[in-house]
Amino acid sequence: MFKKVAPYIGEYKKYTVWAALLMSLGIIANVVPYFFLYQIISPLTRGEHTGSAFVMVRVLAVALCETAFALLYVKGLEFSHISAYNTLKNLRISLQGKLEKQPLGNIQNLGTGRIKKIFTDDIDQIELLLAHAIPEGIANIFIPVLIIVLMFITDWRLGLLSLVPLVLGMLAMGMMMKSGFEKMNDYYESAAKMNNTIIEYVNGMEVVKVFNKDGDSYKRFGEVVRDYRDFTIAWYKVCWPWMAAYAAILPCLALLMLPVGSSMILSGTLTLDRLILVLCMSFAVGPSFLKALNFAGKFPQLDYKISELEKLMEHPPLKEGKNGFTGEDRSISFEDVRFGYEDEEVLHGVNLYMKQGTTTALVGESGSGKSTLAKLLVHYYDLDGGSIKIGGQDITDMSLEALNDQVAYVSQEQFLFNTTLYENILIGKPGAAKEQVLEAAHRAQCDEFLERLPEGIYTKAGDGGKQLSGGERQRISLARAILKDAPVIVLDEATAFMDPENEEKLNAAIDEIIKDKTVLVIAHRLSTVKNADKICVMKEGQCIAADRHENLLKDCSEYKKFWDASVSASAWKIKEA
């Protein structure tokens, strides 16, 4: 397990070494007073008078030792925490880098609750290993071993007797760890499930209230919370008896030493001062040894957490090259594209060519593969078969940065960061001038609602953009794409949240923006894409027809069915009573 952590410690390893050394010296300083105690007690057992000065010198020495212990231990903890938190920083940065290379689908499958738990809770738990378990564990196990050796030198019989409680205590601890480890996976799985459910419950609360589904939603919420409770109690139930056994037995090194040693004194085979010396040493062993073994009980948990982090990093990274864009133009070709989520294939050999500077629309029923095809173009996932090319260059041949420079993607749901709207738009082109940002906002029809906001374009968006309506968020994301000015644009239901008054204006703005660009549009309302240069009809993961609107009406029954349904829906209105 230490090997798994070591690569992230780097230059801070020396702090961990210094921490262990200082804590060891501190524990030695904490043990020495027992020998001073022996020096005070031993003469009394022989009826000797030592004088107050003799006693006061040793009392003062005890005070100095305790002061040294405090200073050394605190300094050791300071060094260990410097090492620990810098290691956590390196671990998080490394994990973030790995996540950036993962297909977004893999990340979404993990769930925000689980990712949050890994990035915060689980990594924070590793701090216990780095800042405490390693340096304190080393110090607290090394010094007791040294003292036990001294006990054997003083009297080997008493040394053997002192080992009996240690052996029994360690056996109890071993049983606790063995029993607890069997239920640990269930415990952590239930914790991850509970985290995801709580986040879903909170995010979906509005829908739950509107549709009066409080009972169903709370029932599921309650079930996962109770499952977590049950797994936790089951885990602790198997651990509690063994935990109580080792906590009671292990520190009591005098358990057999005191009665057997007393018998040996009465038989004349042991002197009283030797028994007192060994007893004084035993007082220093128990607490340190118990503390070290308490850290040992955390190792299986920490090992599990590190393994989870490594599993997260084990997913094959998104395939990408190191080349820039070298395509002949911005035409796009989908060649025998196959793709599936887990074990279910959803695209079955799709072939589609998009000429540079043209607009291609994808239409079809929900689940036909439209959005999946669009996301594959921006390399959200790796293909299971076939290829996607821009200007003849495979998208996996270029770096993600190079691909992202070529494609702007506007989806139905766009995330806004909790910063100003100006900064949210600036994400599209970080080096853009203020005038360019304002122009992008203007062309995306943002002026109307920006004028209403108290600080205009410098108003904070709120968490996830909650300060804006769905349509307003969509216009900000469109402004972001306008500012990026990429030669290829993907619009995935980009007008989904538009109200009737603004939809016409926004469509006019989109027409201006996409001029001379290669555009892929997904829309459920066919009226918005009927003028596209090509309309691809998707059905059950295949492109069954691709042509202009007029030709599809004549030659494709599936498209005509969609069109008739669209016309019927647009003519629908509430009847007057």
C-alpha positions as CSV (number, residue, x, y, z in Angstrom):
1,M,0.0,0.0,0.0
2,F,2.8,2.4,0.8
3,K,4.1,1.8,-2.7
4,K,0.8,3.1,-4.1
5,V,1.2,6.3,-2.2
6,A,4.9,6.8,-2.6
7,P,4.8,8.1,-6.2
8,Y,2.7,11.1,-5.1
9,I,4.9,12.1,-2.1
10,G,7.8,13.1,-4.3
11,E,10.1,15.7,-2.7
12,Y,8.1,15.7,0.5
13,K,9.2,12.2,1.5
14,K,12.0,13.8,3.6
15,Y,9.3,15.5,5.7
16,T,7.7,12.1,6.5
17,V,11.2,10.7,7.4
18,W,11.9,13.7,9.7
19,A,8.4,13.4,11.2
20,A,9.0,9.7,12.1
21,L,12.4,10.5,13.6
22,L,11.2,13.4,15.7
23,M,8.2,11.5,16.9
24,S,10.4,8.6,17.9
25,L,12.6,10.9,19.9
26,G,9.5,12.4,21.4
27,I,8.3,9.0,22.5
28,I,11.7,8.1,24.0
29,A,11.5,11.4,26.0
30,N,8.0,10.2,27.1
31,V,9.3,6.8,28.2
32,V,12.4,8.0,30.2
33,P,10.3,9.3,33.1
34,Y,9.3,5.7,34.0
35,F,13.0,5.0,34.7
36,F,13.2,8.1,36.9
37,L,10.1,6.8,38.7
38,Y,11.9,3.5,39.2
39,Q,14.9,5.4,40.7
40,I,12.6,7.0,43.2
41,I,10.7,3.9,44.1
42,S,13.6,1.4,44.2
43,P,15.4,2.8,47.3
44,L,12.2,2.8,49.2
45,T,11.8,-0.9,48.6
46,R,15.2,-1.4,50.2
47,G,14.4,0.9,53.1
48,E,17.0,3.5,52.0
49,H,16.6,7.2,52.5
50,T,17.5,9.3,49.3
51,G,16.7,12.8,50.4
52,S,14.5,15.5,48.9
53,A,17.1,16.8,46.6
54,F,17.4,13.3,44.9
55,V,13.7,13.2,44.4
56,M,13.4,16.9,43.2
57,V,16.1,16.4,40.6
58,R,14.2,13.4,39.1
59,V,10.9,15.2,39.2
60,L,12.5,18.1,37.4
61,A,13.9,15.7,34.9
62,V,10.5,14.2,34.3
63,A,9.1,17.7,33.6
64,L,11.9,18.4,31.1
65,C,11.3,15.0,29.4
66,E,7.5,15.7,29.1
67,T,8.3,19.2,27.7
68,A,10.7,17.6,25.2
69,F,8.1,15.1,24.2
70,A,5.5,17.8,23.5
71,L,7.9,19.9,21.4
72,L,9.3,17.0,19.4
73,Y,5.9,15.4,18.8
74,V,4.3,18.7,17.7
75,K,7.2,19.4,15.3
76,G,6.9,15.9,14.0
77,L,3.2,16.4,13.3
78,E,4.0,19.7,11.6
79,F,6.4,17.9,9.2
80,S,4.0,15.0,8.6
81,H,1.1,17.3,7.7
82,I,3.3,19.3,5.3
83,S,4.1,16.0,3.6
84,A,0.5,14.7,3.8
85,Y,-1.3,17.7,2.3
86,N,1.2,18.2,-0.5
87,T,0.8,14.5,-1.3
88,L,-3.0,14.9,-1.4
89,K,-2.5,17.9,-3.7
90,N,-0.4,15.8,-6.0
91,L,-2.9,13.0,-5.9
92,R,-5.9,15.2,-6.7
93,I,-4.0,16.9,-9.6
94,S,-3.0,13.5,-10.9
95,L,-6.5,12.2,-10.7
96,Q,-7.9,15.3,-12.3
97,G,-5.5,14.8,-15.2
98,K,-6.6,11.2,-15.6
99,L,-10.3,12.2,-15.5
100,E,-9.7,14.8,-18.3
101,K,-8.5,12.0,-20.5
102,Q,-11.5,9.7,-19.8
103,P,-14.6,9.5,-22.1
104,L,-17.3,11.7,-20.5
105,G,-19.6,8.7,-20.6
106,N,-17.4,6.8,-18.1
107,I,-17.3,9.8,-15.8
108,Q,-21.1,10.2,-16.0
109,N,-21.6,6.5,-15.2
110,L,-19.6,6.9,-12.0
111,G,-22.2,9.5,-10.7
112,T,-21.5,12.9,-9.2
113,G,-21.9,11.5,-5.7
114,R,-19.3,8.9,-6.1
115,I,-16.8,11.3,-7.8
116,K,-17.4,13.8,-5.0
117,K,-16.7,11.1,-2.4
118,I,-13.5,10.0,-4.1
119,F,-12.2,13.5,-4.7
120,T,-13.0,14.8,-1.2
121,D,-13.9,12.2,1.4
122,D,-11.8,9.3,0.3
123,I,-8.7,11.3,-0.5
124,D,-9.1,13.2,2.8
125,Q,-9.1,9.8,4.6
126,I,-5.6,9.1,3.1
127,E,-4.4,12.1,5.2
128,L,-4.8,9.8,8.2
129,L,-2.3,7.4,6.7
130,L,0.2,10.0,5.6
131,A,0.1,12.4,8.5
132,H,-0.5,10.0,11.4
133,A,-0.4,6.3,10.6
134,I,3.0,6.2,8.9
135,P,5.1,8.5,11.1
136,E,3.2,7.9,14.4
137,G,2.8,4.2,13.6
138,I,6.6,3.8,13.0
139,A,7.4,5.7,16.2
140,N,4.8,4.0,18.4
141,I,5.8,0.5,17.2
142,F,9.6,1.0,17.3
143,I,10.0,2.3,20.8
144,P,7.8,-0.4,22.5
145,V,9.9,-3.1,20.7
146,L,13.0,-1.5,22.1
147,I,11.6,-1.4,25.6
148,I,10.5,-5.1,25.4
149,V,14.1,-5.9,24.5
150,L,15.3,-4.1,27.6
151,M,12.7,-6.0,29.7
152,F,14.2,-9.3,28.4
153,I,17.7,-8.0,29.3
154,T,16.5,-7.2,32.8
155,D,14.8,-10.5,33.3
156,W,13.9,-12.9,30.4
157,R,11.1,-14.6,32.4
158,L,9.3,-11.3,33.0
159,G,9.9,-10.4,29.3
160,L,8.2,-13.6,28.2
161,L,5.2,-12.9,30.6
162,S,4.9,-9.4,29.1
163,L,4.5,-10.9,25.6
164,V,1.4,-13.0,26.5
165,P,-1.1,-10.0,26.5
166,L,0.5,-8.6,23.4
167,V,0.1,-11.9,21.5
168,L,-3.5,-12.3,22.7
169,G,-4.3,-8.7,21.9
170,M,-2.8,-8.9,18.4
171,L,-4.8,-12.1,17.7
172,A,-8.0,-10.3,18.7
173,M,-7.1,-7.4,16.4
174,G,-6.3,-9.8,13.5
175,M,-9.7,-11.4,13.9
176,M,-11.3,-8.0,14.0
177,M,-9.6,-7.0,10.7
178,K,-10.4,-10.3,9.0
179,S,-14.1,-10.2,10.0
180,G,-14.5,-6.5,9.2
181,F,-12.7,-6.7,5.8
182,E,-15.3,-9.2,4.6
183,K,-18.1,-6.7,5.0
184,M,-16.1,-3.6,4.0
185,N,-16.9,-3.7,0.3
186,D,-20.7,-3.8,1.1
187,Y,-20.3,-0.9,3.4
188,Y,-18.4,1.3,0.9
189,E,-20.8,0.3,-2.0
190,S,-23.8,1.3,0.1
191,A,-22.1,4.6,1.0
192,A,-21.4,5.4,-2.7
193,K,-25.0,4.5,-3.6
194,M,-26.4,6.7,-0.8
195,N,-24.3,9.7,-1.9
196,N,-25.6,9.4,-5.5
197,T,-29.2,9.0,-4.3
198,I,-29.0,12.0,-2.0
199,I,-27.6,14.2,-4.8
200,E,-30.3,13.0,-7.2
201,Y,-33.0,13.5,-4.6
202,V,-31.9,17.1,-4.0
203,N,-31.5,17.9,-7.7
204,G,-34.9,16.4,-8.6
205,M,-36.8,18.0,-5.7
206,E,-38.6,20.4,-8.0
207,V,-39.9,17.7,-10.2
208,V,-40.9,15.6,-7.1
209,K,-42.9,18.5,-5.7
210,V,-44.6,19.5,-8.9
211,F,-45.8,15.9,-9.7
212,N,-46.6,15.1,-6.1
213,K,-44.1,12.2,-6.0
214,D,-42.8,12.9,-2.5
215,G,-43.8,9.5,-1.3
216,D,-42.0,7.5,-4.0
217,S,-38.9,9.7,-3.9
218,Y,-38.6,9.7,-0.2
219,K,-39.2,5.9,-0.1
220,R,-36.2,5.3,-2.3
221,F,-34.2,7.9,-0.3
222,G,-35.2,6.1,2.9
223,E,-34.3,2.7,1.5
224,V,-30.7,3.6,0.6
225,V,-30.2,5.4,4.0
226,R,-31.5,2.4,5.8
227,D,-29.3,0.1,3.7
228,Y,-26.3,2.3,4.6
229,R,-27.3,2.1,8.3
230,D,-27.7,-1.7,8.1
231,F,-24.4,-2.3,6.4
232,T,-22.6,0.0,8.9
233,I,-24.1,-1.7,11.9
234,A,-23.4,-5.2,10.4
235,W,-19.8,-4.1,9.9
236,Y,-19.3,-2.8,13.4
237,K,-21.1,-5.8,14.9
238,V,-18.5,-8.2,13.7
239,C,-15.7,-5.8,14.8
240,W,-17.0,-4.6,18.3
241,P,-16.3,-7.8,20.3
242,W,-12.8,-8.2,19.0
243,M,-12.2,-4.4,19.3
244,A,-13.2,-4.6,23.0
245,A,-11.0,-7.7,23.6
246,Y,-7.8,-6.2,22.2
247,A,-8.4,-2.8,23.7
248,A,-8.8,-4.4,27.2
249,I,-6.0,-7.0,27.0
250,L,-3.2,-5.4,24.9
251,P,-2.2,-2.5,27.2
252,C,-2.1,-4.7,30.3
253,L,1.4,-6.2,30.0
254,A,1.3,-6.7,33.8
255,L,-1.6,-9.1,33.5
256,L,0.5,-12.1,34.2
257,M,3.7,-10.4,35.1
258,L,2.4,-9.0,38.4
259,P,1.0,-12.2,40.0
260,V,3.7,-14.5,38.6
261,G,6.4,-12.0,39.5
262,S,5.1,-11.6,43.0
263,S,5.2,-15.4,43.4
264,M,8.8,-15.4,42.2
265,I,9.8,-12.8,44.8
266,L,8.2,-14.9,47.5
267,S,10.2,-17.9,46.3
268,G,13.4,-15.8,46.3
269,T,14.1,-16.2,42.5
270,L,13.4,-12.5,41.8
271,T,14.2,-9.3,43.6
272,L,11.5,-6.6,44.2
273,D,13.5,-3.8,42.5
274,R,13.8,-5.8,39.2
275,L,10.0,-6.5,39.2
276,I,9.4,-2.7,39.8
277,L,11.8,-1.8,37.0
278,V,10.1,-4.1,34.5
279,L,6.6,-3.0,35.7
280,C,7.6,0.7,35.1
281,M,8.8,-0.2,31.6
282,S,5.6,-2.1,30.9
283,F,3.6,1.1,31.6
284,A,5.4,2.8,28.7
285,V,4.8,-0.1,26.3
286,G,1.0,-0.5,26.4
287,P,-0.3,2.9,25.3
288,S,2.3,3.3,22.5
289,F,1.6,-0.3,21.2
290,L,-2.1,0.2,21.3
291,K,-1.9,3.5,19.4
292,A,0.2,1.8,16.7
293,L,-2.2,-1.1,16.3
294,N,-5.2,1.4,16.1
295,F,-3.5,2.8,13.0
296,A,-3.1,-0.7,11.7
297,G,-6.9,-1.1,11.9
298,K,-7.2,1.7,9.4
299,F,-5.0,0.2,6.8
300,P,-7.6,-2.1,5.1
301,Q,-9.9,0.9,4.7
302,L,-7.2,3.1,3.3
303,D,-6.1,0.3,1.0
304,Y,-9.7,0.0,-0.3
305,K,-9.8,3.8,-0.9
306,I,-6.5,3.8,-2.8
307,S,-7.7,0.8,-4.8
308,E,-10.9,2.7,-5.7
309,L,-8.8,5.6,-6.9
310,E,-6.7,3.3,-9.0
311,K,-9.8,1.7,-10.5
312,L,-11.0,5.1,-11.5
313,M,-7.7,5.7,-13.3
314,E,-7.6,2.2,-14.9
315,H,-10.3,3.0,-17.4
316,P,-8.7,3.3,-20.9
317,P,-8.1,6.9,-21.6
318,L,-9.8,8.5,-24.6
319,K,-7.9,7.7,-27.8
320,E,-6.2,10.8,-29.0
321,G,-3.2,11.7,-31.2
322,K,-0.6,14.4,-30.7
323,N,-1.1,16.1,-34.0
324,G,-2.7,19.4,-34.8
325,F,-5.5,19.7,-37.4
326,T,-4.1,18.8,-40.9
327,G,-7.4,18.1,-42.7
328,E,-7.9,19.3,-46.2
329,D,-11.1,21.2,-45.3
330,R,-13.9,21.0,-42.7
331,S,-16.0,18.4,-44.4
332,I,-17.1,15.6,-42.0
333,S,-17.5,11.9,-42.7
334,F,-19.0,9.2,-40.5
335,E,-17.7,5.9,-41.9
336,D,-19.4,2.7,-40.7
337,V,-19.6,4.2,-37.2
338,R,-20.5,1.6,-34.5
339,F,-21.0,2.5,-30.8
340,G,-22.7,1.0,-27.8
341,Y,-23.2,1.9,-24.1
342,E,-21.8,-1.0,-22.1
343,D,-23.1,-4.2,-23.8
344,E,-25.8,-2.6,-26.0
345,E,-24.9,-1.3,-29.4
346,V,-26.9,1.8,-30.3
347,L,-25.3,2.8,-33.6
348,H,-25.0,0.1,-36.2
349,G,-22.7,1.1,-39.1
350,V,-23.7,4.7,-39.7
351,N,-22.4,6.4,-42.9
352,L,-22.9,10.1,-43.4
353,Y,-21.0,12.7,-45.3
354,M,-21.3,16.5,-44.5
355,K,-19.8,18.8,-47.1
356,Q,-17.9,21.8,-45.8
357,G,-20.0,24.9,-45.3
358,T,-23.3,23.0,-45.3
359,T,-25.9,22.3,-42.6
360,T,-26.9,18.7,-41.8
361,A,-29.8,17.9,-39.5
362,L,-30.4,14.7,-37.6
363,V,-34.0,13.8,-37.1
364,G,-35.7,10.7,-35.6
365,E,-37.4,9.3,-32.6
366,S,-36.0,9.6,-29.1
367,G,-33.3,6.9,-28.7
368,S,-32.6,6.6,-32.4
369,G,-29.0,7.7,-31.8
370,K,-29.0,11.4,-32.9
371,S,-27.4,12.9,-29.8
372,T,-24.9,10.0,-29.5
373,L,-23.8,10.6,-33.1
374,A,-23.3,14.3,-32.3
375,K,-21.3,13.5,-29.2
376,L,-19.1,11.1,-31.0
377,L,-18.1,14.0,-33.4
378,V,-16.8,16.0,-30.4
379,H,-15.2,12.8,-29.1
380,Y,-17.2,12.3,-26.0
381,Y,-16.6,8.6,-26.4
382,D,-14.3,6.3,-28.4
383,L,-15.9,4.4,-31.2
384,D,-16.5,0.6,-31.1
385,G,-15.9,0.5,-34.9
386,G,-15.5,2.7,-37.9
387,S,-14.2,6.2,-38.0
388,I,-15.1,9.9,-38.0
389,K,-13.0,12.3,-40.1
390,I,-12.8,16.0,-40.5
391,G,-11.3,17.0,-43.8
392,G,-10.0,13.4,-44.2
393,Q,-8.2,13.4,-40.9
394,D,-9.4,10.9,-38.3
395,I,-10.4,12.7,-35.1
396,T,-8.4,10.2,-33.0
397,D,-5.3,11.4,-35.0
398,M,-5.4,14.9,-33.5
399,S,-5.1,16.0,-29.9
400,L,-8.2,16.9,-27.9
401,E,-7.1,20.5,-27.9
402,A,-6.8,20.5,-31.7
403,L,-10.2,18.9,-32.1
404,N,-11.8,21.3,-29.7
405,D,-10.4,24.2,-31.7
406,Q,-12.3,22.9,-34.7
407,V,-15.6,22.1,-33.1
408,A,-18.0,24.2,-31.0
409,Y,-20.7,22.2,-29.2
410,V,-24.0,23.6,-27.9
411,S,-26.2,21.1,-26.1
412,Q,-29.7,21.2,-24.7
413,E,-28.2,21.5,-21.2
414,Q,-25.3,23.8,-20.8
415,F,-23.4,24.2,-17.5
416,L,-22.6,27.7,-16.2
417,F,-20.0,28.3,-13.6
418,N,-20.8,30.3,-10.5
419,T,-18.9,33.4,-11.8
420,T,-20.0,36.4,-13.9
421,L,-21.8,35.9,-17.2
422,Y,-18.9,37.8,-18.8
423,E,-16.5,35.1,-17.6
424,N,-18.8,32.3,-18.6
425,I,-18.9,33.6,-22.2
426,L,-15.1,34.3,-22.1
427,I,-14.6,30.5,-21.7
428,G,-15.2,30.2,-25.5
429,K,-12.1,32.2,-26.2
430,P,-10.1,33.1,-23.1
431,G,-7.9,35.7,-24.8
432,A,-10.8,37.6,-26.4
433,A,-11.2,41.4,-26.0
434,K,-14.1,42.8,-24.0
435,E,-15.6,44.2,-27.2
436,Q,-15.6,40.6,-28.7
437,V,-17.4,39.2,-25.6
438,L,-20.1,41.9,-25.7
439,E,-20.6,41.4,-29.5
440,A,-21.0,37.7,-28.9
441,A,-23.6,38.3,-26.2
442,H,-25.4,40.7,-28.5
443,R,-25.5,38.3,-31.5
444,A,-26.8,35.6,-29.2
445,Q,-29.8,37.8,-28.2
446,C,-28.6,38.2,-24.6
447,D,-29.1,42.0,-24.5
448,E,-32.8,41.8,-23.4
449,F,-32.2,39.9,-20.2
450,L,-28.8,41.4,-19.4
451,E,-30.4,44.8,-19.2
452,R,-32.7,43.5,-16.5
453,L,-29.9,42.1,-14.3
454,P,-28.6,44.3,-11.5
455,E,-25.0,44.1,-12.7
456,G,-25.7,43.3,-16.4
457,I,-23.1,41.0,-17.9
458,Y,-21.1,41.1,-14.7
459,T,-23.9,39.4,-12.7
460,K,-23.0,36.1,-11.1
461,A,-24.6,33.1,-12.8
462,G,-25.2,31.2,-9.5
463,D,-24.5,27.5,-8.9
464,G,-25.0,25.8,-12.3
465,G,-26.5,29.0,-13.7
466,K,-29.5,28.9,-11.4
467,Q,-29.9,32.7,-11.5
468,L,-31.0,32.4,-15.2
469,S,-33.9,30.7,-16.9
470,G,-33.3,27.7,-19.2
471,G,-33.6,29.9,-22.3
472,E,-31.2,32.5,-20.8
473,R,-28.6,29.9,-20.0
474,Q,-28.9,28.6,-23.5
475,R,-28.2,32.0,-25.0
476,I,-25.2,32.4,-22.8
477,S,-23.9,29.1,-24.0
478,L,-24.6,30.1,-27.6
479,A,-22.7,33.4,-27.0
480,R,-19.8,31.2,-25.8
481,A,-19.9,29.2,-29.0
482,I,-20.2,32.4,-31.1
483,L,-17.1,33.8,-29.4
484,K,-15.2,30.6,-30.1
485,D,-15.9,31.0,-33.8
486,A,-15.0,27.3,-34.6
487,P,-15.4,26.2,-38.2
488,V,-17.6,23.2,-37.2
489,I,-20.7,23.7,-35.1
490,V,-22.8,21.1,-33.4
491,L,-26.2,22.3,-32.1
492,D,-28.0,19.7,-30.0
493,E,-31.5,21.1,-29.4
494,A,-29.9,24.5,-29.0
495,T,-33.3,26.2,-29.1
496,A,-35.0,23.8,-26.7
497,F,-35.6,26.3,-24.0
498,M,-36.6,29.2,-26.2
499,D,-39.9,30.9,-25.7
500,P,-41.9,31.8,-28.9
501,E,-41.1,35.5,-28.7
502,N,-37.3,34.9,-28.8
503,E,-37.1,31.8,-30.9
504,E,-37.5,33.7,-34.2
505,K,-34.8,36.2,-33.2
506,L,-32.5,33.4,-32.0
507,N,-32.9,31.4,-35.2
508,A,-32.1,34.4,-37.2
509,A,-28.9,34.9,-35.1
510,I,-28.0,31.2,-35.6
511,D,-28.5,31.6,-39.4
512,E,-26.0,34.4,-39.4
513,I,-23.5,32.6,-37.1
514,I,-23.5,29.3,-39.0
515,K,-22.9,31.0,-42.4
516,D,-19.9,29.4,-44.2
517,K,-19.5,26.8,-41.4
518,T,-20.1,23.1,-41.3
519,V,-23.0,22.5,-39.0
520,L,-24.6,19.5,-37.5
521,V,-28.1,20.2,-36.0
522,I,-30.3,18.0,-33.9
523,A,-33.9,19.1,-33.5
524,H,-37.2,17.5,-32.6
525,R,-39.2,20.3,-34.3
526,L,-38.7,19.6,-38.0
527,S,-39.8,23.1,-39.0
528,T,-36.6,24.5,-37.6
529,V,-34.4,22.3,-39.9
530,K,-36.5,22.0,-43.1
531,N,-34.1,24.3,-44.9
532,A,-31.0,22.3,-44.0
533,D,-28.8,21.3,-46.9
534,K,-29.2,17.7,-45.8
535,I,-31.5,15.9,-43.4
536,C,-30.4,12.5,-42.1
537,V,-33.3,10.3,-40.8
538,M,-32.2,8.2,-37.9
539,K,-34.0,5.0,-36.9
540,E,-32.8,2.4,-34.4
541,G,-29.2,3.5,-34.7
542,Q,-29.0,3.7,-38.5
543,C,-29.2,6.5,-41.0
544,I,-32.1,5.2,-43.2
545,A,-32.2,8.2,-45.5
546,A,-30.3,11.5,-46.1
547,D,-31.5,14.2,-48.5
548,R,-33.2,17.6,-48.7
549,H,-36.6,18.1,-47.1
550,E,-38.6,18.1,-50.4
551,N,-37.1,14.8,-51.6
552,L,-37.5,13.1,-48.2
553,L,-41.2,14.0,-48.2
554,K,-41.6,12.1,-51.5
555,D,-39.2,9.2,-50.9
556,C,-39.0,8.5,-47.2
557,S,-42.2,7.4,-45.4
558,E,-40.5,7.6,-42.0
559,Y,-39.6,11.3,-42.5
560,K,-43.1,12.0,-43.9
561,K,-44.6,10.5,-40.7
562,F,-42.4,12.8,-38.6
563,W,-43.3,15.8,-40.7
564,D,-47.0,15.2,-40.5
565,A,-46.8,14.8,-36.8
566,S,-44.8,18.0,-36.5
567,V,-47.4,19.9,-38.6
568,S,-50.2,18.5,-36.5
569,A,-48.5,19.5,-33.3
570,S,-47.8,23.0,-34.4
571,A,-51.5,23.5,-35.3
572,W,-52.7,22.2,-31.9
573,K,-54.3,24.7,-29.6
574,I,-56.6,24.6,-26.6
575,K,-60.3,24.6,-27.6
576,E,-62.4,27.4,-26.3
577,A,-65.3,26.4,-24.0
